[in-house]
């Protein structure tokens, strides 16, 4: 969360807060309550230790200290802290998982160009091979079966 000027928390959902819907914002938002829905930003999201989030998330940078169920696309970085938990797929160019953290799901590491293509205002030109952004297919990381 090293973006200058964006480390200041602009909105905060406290422990006793429950929210269902779509959250779109600029800057840094911290959730310590319960959230269900969609989250969209090119900036920073902090999921606090006591939070329970069920959402499809598209962010710049994500810090998970609590519980997240849902798929994540981050154009910069995902960091799962010691008590953090993600159950879902993660797509990002940079992933940090501390000892004690949990990630249960798939991971797709993006190249710099792929991450840039996901940022707002990026060109809509995309590659069309399997697993490429916009192809509708995710890369499988290889075939686990032995075909002979």
C-alpha positions as CSV (number, residue, x, y, z in Angstrom):
1,X,0.0,0.0,0.0
2,X,2.8,2.3,-0.9
3,X,0.9,4.6,-3.2
4,X,1.5,8.1,-1.9
5,X,-1.6,9.9,-0.8
6,X,-3.7,6.7,-1.1
7,X,-2.8,5.2,2.3
8,X,-5.3,7.5,4.0
9,X,-8.4,5.5,4.7
10,X,-11.3,7.3,3.0
11,X,-14.1,5.0,4.2
12,X,-14.4,2.4,6.9
13,X,-17.1,-0.2,7.6
14,X,-16.9,-1.0,11.3
15,X,-17.3,-4.4,13.1
16,X,-21.0,-4.0,13.6
17,X,-21.6,-3.0,10.0
18,X,-23.4,-5.2,7.4
19,X,-23.5,-4.2,3.8
20,X,-24.9,-5.9,0.7
21,X,-24.4,-4.5,-2.8
22,X,-21.7,-2.9,-5.0
23,X,-18.9,-0.8,-3.6
24,X,-16.9,1.4,-6.0
25,X,-14.4,3.8,-4.6
26,X,-11.1,5.7,-5.0
27,X,-8.4,5.7,-2.4
28,X,-8.2,3.3,0.5
29,X,-11.2,1.5,2.1
30,X,-11.1,-0.7,5.2
31,X,-13.8,-3.3,5.9
32,X,-14.0,-4.7,9.5
33,X,-17.7,-5.8,9.3
34,X,-19.7,-8.0,7.0
35,X,-19.9,-7.3,3.3
36,X,-21.6,-9.3,0.5
37,X,-21.6,-8.3,-3.2
38,X,-19.0,-6.7,-5.6
39,X,-16.1,-4.4,-4.9
40,X,-14.4,-2.4,-7.7
41,X,-11.5,0.0,-7.4
42,X,-8.1,0.6,-9.0
43,X,-6.9,1.6,-5.5
44,X,-6.5,-0.2,-2.1
45,X,-8.8,-2.4,-0.1
46,X,-8.1,-3.7,3.4
47,X,-10.1,-6.5,4.8
48,X,-9.7,-6.3,8.5
49,X,-9.1,-9.2,11.0
50,X,-12.7,-9.4,12.2
51,X,-14.3,-9.0,8.7
52,X,-16.4,-11.6,6.8
53,X,-16.5,-10.7,3.1
54,X,-18.2,-12.6,0.4
55,X,-17.5,-10.7,-2.8
56,X,-16.2,-10.7,-6.3
57,X,-13.3,-8.2,-6.0
58,X,-11.4,-6.1,-8.6
59,X,-8.8,-3.9,-7.0
60,X,-5.4,-2.4,-7.4
61,X,-4.0,-3.7,-4.1
62,X,-5.6,-6.0,-1.6
63,X,-4.6,-6.7,2.0
64,X,-6.5,-9.6,3.7
65,X,-6.3,-9.9,7.5
66,X,-9.8,-11.5,7.9
67,X,-12.0,-13.8,5.9
68,X,-12.7,-13.5,2.2
69,X,-14.8,-15.8,0.1
70,X,-14.9,-15.0,-3.6
71,X,-12.6,-14.4,-6.6
72,X,-10.1,-11.6,-6.6
73,X,-8.4,-9.7,-9.5
74,X,-5.7,-7.3,-8.4
75,X,-3.7,-5.2,-10.9
76,X,-0.9,-4.6,-8.4
77,X,-0.7,-7.0,-5.4
78,X,-2.5,-9.3,-3.0
79,X,-1.1,-9.7,0.5
80,X,-2.7,-12.3,2.9
81,X,-1.7,-11.6,6.5
82,X,-1.1,-14.3,9.1
83,X,-4.7,-14.5,10.2
84,X,-6.1,-13.8,6.7
85,X,-8.1,-16.3,4.6
86,X,-9.1,-16.3,1.0
87,X,-11.4,-19.0,-0.4
88,X,-11.5,-18.4,-4.1
89,X,-9.4,-17.7,-7.1
90,X,-6.7,-15.0,-7.1
91,X,-5.4,-13.3,-10.3
92,X,-2.5,-10.8,-9.7
93,X,1.0,-10.0,-10.7
94,X,2.3,-10.1,-7.1
95,X,1.2,-12.4,-4.3
96,X,2.4,-12.5,-0.7
97,X,1.2,-15.1,1.8
98,X,2.4,-14.9,5.4
99,X,2.9,-18.0,7.5
100,X,-0.4,-19.0,9.0
101,X,-2.5,-17.5,6.3
102,X,-4.8,-19.6,4.1
103,X,-5.5,-19.5,0.4
104,X,-7.9,-22.2,-0.8
105,X,-8.3,-21.8,-4.6
106,X,-6.5,-21.2,-7.8
107,X,-3.8,-18.6,-8.5
108,X,-3.1,-17.0,-11.9
109,X,0.0,-14.8,-11.9
110,X,-0.1,-12.0,-14.4
111,X,2.7,-10.5,-16.4
112,X,3.1,-6.7,-16.2
113,X,1.4,-6.3,-19.5
114,X,-1.6,-8.4,-18.5
115,X,-2.0,-6.5,-15.3
116,X,-1.8,-3.1,-17.2
117,X,-4.5,-4.3,-19.6
118,X,-6.8,-4.8,-16.6
119,X,-6.4,-1.2,-15.3
120,X,-9.2,1.3,-16.0
121,X,-8.6,3.1,-19.3
122,X,-6.4,0.4,-20.7
123,X,-6.6,-0.5,-24.3
124,X,-9.2,-3.1,-25.2
125,X,-6.8,-5.0,-27.4
126,X,-6.2,-8.4,-25.9
127,X,-4.6,-11.7,-26.9
128,X,-7.0,-14.5,-27.7
129,X,-5.2,-17.7,-26.7
130,X,-6.5,-20.0,-23.9
131,X,-5.9,-18.4,-20.5
132,X,-5.5,-14.9,-22.1
133,X,-7.5,-12.1,-20.5
134,X,-10.7,-11.8,-22.4
135,X,-10.5,-15.4,-23.8
136,X,-13.1,-16.7,-21.4
137,X,-10.7,-19.5,-20.4
138,X,-8.4,-19.6,-17.5
139,X,-5.0,-21.2,-17.8
140,X,-4.9,-24.6,-16.1
141,X,-1.2,-24.5,-15.2
142,X,-0.7,-27.8,-17.1
143,X,-2.4,-31.2,-17.6
144,X,-2.1,-33.4,-14.5
145,X,-3.1,-36.6,-16.4
146,X,-0.5,-39.0,-17.8
147,X,-1.4,-39.6,-21.5
148,X,1.2,-42.2,-22.2
